[in-house]
Amino acid sequence: MTTIRLGTRGSPLALVQAAFVRDALVEAHHATVEIVVIKTTGDKVQDRPLAEIGGKALWTKELDRALLDREIDCAVHSMKDVETIRPDAIAIAAMLERADVRDRIIGAASVADLAEGATVGTSSPRRAAQLLRLRPDLKIVGFRGNVDTRLAKLAAGEADATLLAAAGLDRLGRPDVGVAIPLDTMLPAPAQGAVGIEVRRGDNATRDMVAVIGHAPTVSCVLAERALLAALQADCHSPVAALANEDGSIRAELFAEDGSAHVAGKGTDPAALARDLLARAPDSIRRLFAA
């Protein structure tokens, strides 16, 4: 039997997600699946925001190289970390069923319960802008690293609170860490909570095997959110939140970096929604998007 080589980052969360994919492939095909850890630049450089050192490609370029060089047969990604424009030679073959899309706050019972002037650790432009819109008094400090690293920084007093994705905490067996923030308070990042599997575009055999474990409603929603990002020409500097539903509707918000302005909208056509949002956005927001 042919062994499927499954490439992944080496963080604890990435390895858990790769194990989910491996188990699904084994169950579906009784295949032999080998997890291959690929060290990424994003894992190596932990002291600067992603936007300053290359953006989301820091999570994908080494996995892309390994895939195209045939060192691995497919690659597992957190879809929110995958840049919108992908190499033509690589295709998204499937996504697992999406987990909880919400953010969790750790260090307080809610954003409203944070003390006046509290320090919140995050390196996400979206989370920073959303927090500052809700609480302009907050101080934002950079927080990078995996879940354990960020929780350790919080425990060491480097911030009063931080935000982490509920999906990641759940997958790591920590459903009791933090408090989920309602979607009416904070929309998530596009594709948050989704795990995707990519293959070489011409490798139809692997693509067909991987497609069997996919969850079609998740694919539909995540691709709609990614289409919105593409229409906005958003990058790592662009504070944008979005969530698509299975009924085909998409909710989205764009923010100024300091949270001083925001624009919200809803629609079923990602390109039309992007045009509407940018048309209504002030310059402090529009300049953060290339569309």
N, C-alpha and C positions, 0 to 999 in steps of 0.2 A: 504494500500500500504506500502511495506517495505521501510524504510528510509535508504538511502546510507550515511554512515558516511565517510566524506572525510577529511583525515588528512593533515595538512599543518604546516609549520613554521608560526610564527606570524609576520614576517616583513611585511611592507606595500606591497612590491613587491610580496612576497609569497601569501599574501591574495588576491591580484588582480589576480594572476595566478590561485589560487584555485577558485575564482569566475568565471573565464573563463570556467574552467572544470565543475563547478556546472551548469552554464547556458547551456553548451553543453549537459550535461546529462539530464537536465530538458527538453530541446527542443527535444532530441532524444527519450526519454522514458516517458515524463510526470511524472518523478520520484520525490520523495521528497528527497532532498539532504541537509544534515547538515554538515557545515564546523566545524571541530574540530581542535583547535589550540594546537599544541604540542611544548613545549619549548625545543629547542635543545641547546647542549653545544656550538655550533658555534655561537648562538645568545647571549649566556651568557658571553663568553670570547671574548673580543673585543680588547685586548691590545697586542696580540701576533699573529704572522703569523700562519696560519692553519698548515703549515708543522711542526711547533714546538710543536703543542699540539694535534696531532692526525689525521691531514689531513681531507679528505673529509668526513670521517665517522662522524665527528662532526656535519654534517648537516643531517645525515641519521639514526644514530643508535637509537635515541629515537623514530623516526617515524617507524623504523623497529620493535622495541619492541612493540609499540602500535598496529601495524598491526598484528604481530604474536600472541599477547595476545588478539586479537579480540576486541580491544577498538575502532578500526576504520576498515572500509572495504577496503579502498584504500588510497594511499598516493600520494600527488602531489609534484614533485621535479623539480627544474631547472636541466636539465640533465647534465650540465657541472659540477655540484656539487655532482654528484652521482659516488661513487667509481666504478672502472671497474669491479671488482669481487664482485658479490652480493650473499647474502645467497641463498642456493638452494631452500629454502621454499618461496622465493619471486620472482615474475615475472613481467617484464615490459609488461603491457597490451596495452598501446597505448601512442602516443605522439600527441600533438596538432600541427597544421601547424607551421613550424618554422618561427620565426620573423627575423628581420635584424640581420645578424651574425656579423656585424662589431663592432669595438670599436669606441668610441668617445673620443676626447680629449677636456677637459674643461680647459680654462685658456689661450689658444693660438689658432691661426687659423690653425695650423698644427704642426707636430713634428719639421719640419724645422724652423718654426717661433719662437720656444722657444729661449729665450735669452741664450747666452753663460753661461754655468755653472748653468742653471736653476735647481730648485728642483722639482721633480715630485713624487707625492705620489701614491704608489701602493704596495700591498702586494702579487701581482701575480708574481711568478718567470718568467712566459712567458712574460708578459708585460715588466717587468724590463729588461730582456735579449734583447727583441726586441728593446726597446728604446735605450739601451746602444750600441747595434750594429749600430743603425742609428746615434746616438749622444753620443759618448764615454765621452763627457764633462759633461753630465747631472749627477746630484746627485739624487739617488733614496732613498726615505724615506718610511717607512711602513705606510700604510693607510688601516685600517680595519673598518668594520661597514656597515650599510645599505646605500642606496643611499643618504638619507638626512644627515646622519652622515658624510659621506665623503665630500659631498658638503659644509657642515658647517665647516669642518676642512680646506677646501680650502679657504673658505671665511674668516676664522680666520687667514689666512696667514701661515698655517703650511706647505704649498707647493705653488709653482707657478702654477702648473697644476696637473691634474689627468686624469686617463682614466676610463671610465665606459662603460658597454655594451650598445649598442644602443637599443637592444631589451628591456632591463629593463627600460630605460628612456622612450621609447615609450609606454610601458604598463602602466607606471605611469602618462601618459599624459604630458610628457615633451619632445616632439619631437624637441623643439627649443633649448634644452640645449646641448651645445657642438657641435663639428664638426666631422662628420664621417671620419674615416681614411680609405683610399682606401685599398682594399684587396691586391693590389700589393705592398703596403707599409707594412702592418701588417696583417698576417693571424690570424684568431680568435682561441680561445681555442676550442678543440674538443667538440662538442655538444652545443656550445654557441648558444643561441637563441631558444633552444628547451625546451618545458615543457613536462614532462613525468608523467604517472600515473602507479603506481605499485599496485599489488594485491597479496594475498596469492596464491601460485601456484595451490593449490587444489580447490580454490574457482571458479569453472568454471562459475557459474551464474554471479558473479560480473565481472569476466574477459570478458565474452561475452558482457555484457552491456557496459563496458568501451571501448572495441574494436571498437564499432560502431562509436565513436567520433574521432577515430584516423586518422592520415594523413599518408598514406603509404609511399609517397616519403620521408617525414621527417624521418620516422622510418628507412628506408633503408640507408639514408645518415648518420644518427647519429649512427646506429649500426656499420657501416663501420668505422667511426672515433673511436668508442669505441674498435673495434677489433684491430685497429692500436695501441691504448694505451695498450691493453692487450699483444700484440705481443712484444711491447717495454718494457713491465713490468714497465711502467712509474708510478710515484707517484707524490705527491704534490711538491717534490723538482725538478721535471723534467721539464725544460722549453721546451714545445712542442706545436706547432701550427698545426692545420690540418683542412681541409675543403673538404668534399666529395660532389660531384655533382650528379645530377640525371642520368647522363650518365654512372655512375659507377666508375668514376675516383676520385682519392684522391690526393690532394696536401698536402704536409707536410714539416715542418721544425723543426729541433732540434737545440738547442743553448747551448753554454757554459753559465754559470750563469752570467758572466760579459759581455756577448755579443761579446767577442773577437773572437769567432769561431761559425760557423753555417754550417749546411748541409741541402740541400733541395732536394726534389724528388717528383715524381708523378707516380702513378700506379693504378691498379685496384684490386690488391690482397693485403689486409692490411698486412698480414704476410710477403709477399715478399718485400713489400715496407719498412717495419721495418728492415728486414735483410739488404737491400740495404743501407738504411740511416746509420745504425750502422757500416756497413763495411767501409763506406767512412768517418765516423766521427773521429775526433781526440780524444785522451784520455780525454781531458777536457770536452767533451760531453758524450762519452761512459760511463764514471764513474757515470753519473747521471741517468743511466738506468740500470735495473737489467738483461736485456735480454742477 
